[in-house]
Each structure stands twice: as structure tokens, then as C-alpha cells.
């Protein structure tokens, strides 16, 4: 799990994560989360095969961290550009 001390770095690739605003109609009521948008991150790269093999879905996920709740988890994506329009920092 990511801790508040190192919340700005992805625990899977070590790259600085971006500040990201969840969509207004999502169940996340926080102003922002941190998301890893590194297309070479192994969590994201391996997610494509995992989702295809286990769920027959052409999708992946990116690492997401909510600093307000100190919780992390996947952010589902359907392409490499998904959710990039909501990067705020």
C-alpha cells in the first residue's frame, strides 16, 4: 500500500504520479486522487493480459491513490488515453 509519505510515487514503477480529478458522477467524492499514467508501468502493462485472460475484457487498470482516505486501488482504463483529460497537475 502507498503511504502518505511517498504518495506521489507509484509503488509499481517508482514514477511520479499525476494529480487526477474523479468524474463528477463517480462514487469518489474527493477533489483529487493520484494516478500513475506511466504507460510502461508493469501494473498497467500486465493488466491488459490479466483482464483478457480472466474476464475476456480488453481493458487494464492504473494505480490510484486517494490521499484523503489513505487508500489505493485500481483505476480501470479502456485505452492508454483513458482518464488523461482529468489530470489537474
matplotlib code that plots the C-alpha trace (Angstrom):
import matplotlib.pyplot as plt

x = [0.0, 1.2, 1.7, 1.2, 4.9, 5.5, 2.1, 3.3, 5.3, 3.8, 4.7, 4.8, 7.2, 8.5, 7.4, 5.8, 2.0, -0.3, -3.0, -6.3, -9.8, -12.5, -15.6, -18.4, -20.8, -18.3, -18.7, -15.5, -16.4, -12.9, -11.4, -8.4, -6.5, -3.0, -2.8, 0.1, -0.1, 3.2, 2.4, 5.5, 4.3, 4.2, 0.8, -0.7, 1.1, 0.3, -3.3, -4.2, -3.3, -4.8, -8.2, -8.3, -7.4, -9.6, -12.5, -12.4, -12.2, -10.0, -9.1, -6.4, -6.0, -3.7, -2.6, -4.7, -4.2, -6.7, -4.6, -7.7, -8.6, -5.1, -6.4, -5.1, -6.5, -7.1, -8.4, -10.0, -9.0, -10.0, -7.1, -3.8, -5.6, -8.5, -8.8, -5.9, -8.3, -8.9, -5.2, -5.1, -1.4]
y = [0.0, 3.5, 5.7, 9.4, 9.9, 8.6, 9.1, 10.9, 7.9, 4.7, 1.6, -0.5, 1.6, 4.4, 7.1, 10.3, 10.0, 12.8, 14.6, 13.5, 14.6, 11.9, 12.4, 14.2, 11.2, 8.7, 7.3, 9.1, 12.3, 13.6, 16.5, 14.6, 11.3, 10.5, 8.2, 6.6, 7.4, 5.8, 3.6, 1.4, 0.7, -3.1, -2.8, -1.2, -3.3, -6.6, -5.5, -5.9, -9.6, -10.2, -8.7, -10.5, -13.9, -13.7, -11.6, -11.6, -7.8, -5.5, -3.3, -2.6, -0.5, 2.1, 2.5, 5.1, 6.6, 8.6, 10.7, 11.8, 8.2, 6.8, 4.1, 2.8, 0.6, 0.2, 2.8, 0.8, 2.0, 1.0, 2.7, 4.4, 7.8, 7.0, 9.5, 11.7, 14.6, 14.7, 15.3, 18.5, 18.7]
z = [0.0, -0.7, 2.3, 2.7, 2.9, -0.6, -2.1, -5.2, -6.5, -7.9, -5.9, -9.0, -11.1, -8.9, -11.3, -10.1, -10.2, -11.5, -9.6, -11.1, -10.6, -10.4, -12.7, -11.0, -11.4, -9.8, -6.3, -5.3, -3.6, -3.2, -5.0, -6.3, -6.3, -7.5, -10.6, -12.3, -16.0, -16.9, -20.0, -19.1, -15.5, -15.0, -13.2, -16.2, -18.8, -17.2, -16.5, -20.2, -20.3, -16.8, -17.8, -21.1, -19.7, -16.5, -17.7, -21.5, -21.4, -23.5, -20.6, -18.0, -14.9, -13.4, -9.8, -8.0, -4.5, -2.5, -0.1, 1.8, 2.9, 2.6, 0.2, -3.0, -5.7, -9.5, -11.9, -14.8, -18.3, -21.8, -23.6, -22.9, -23.2, -20.8, -18.0, -19.1, -19.7, -15.9, -14.9, -12.9, -12.1]

ax = plt.figure().add_subplot(projection="3d")
ax.plot(x, y, z, "-o")
ax.set_aspect("equal")
plt.show()
